[in-house]
Amino acid sequence: MTDEAEQAERLATIERLATEYFKDPAKAQRWLTQPHMMLDLIAPIEVAKTNDGLERVISLLGRAASGVAV
């Protein structure tokens, strides 16, 4: 798989998870594109460009789904 294809797959994954959590695509997009203090003030969509970053964003969404404020 090419880097471009992997990045597209990562993006699709976090978009799907964020939309599931926020239950609103517009809210999910805002969350994904705004700097986040738990991600060193980097937008989740930017952090998720690497495999490690993707795991951080997925973890953050998982914590949110468990009731932890994010």
C-alpha angles and dihedrals in degrees: 000000000000123000089248092053091047091051091050090050092050091049092049090050096053093041090054093046094046092049090049091051099043094034088215124083093211093053090046091052092049091051092047095050103042123084111262123210092216089057097052091268092299121129113255090236089059095044091052092063089094129052092244091048091049089055090051092052093045089049091050092051090047091053090050091051088052091056100262112136112247 
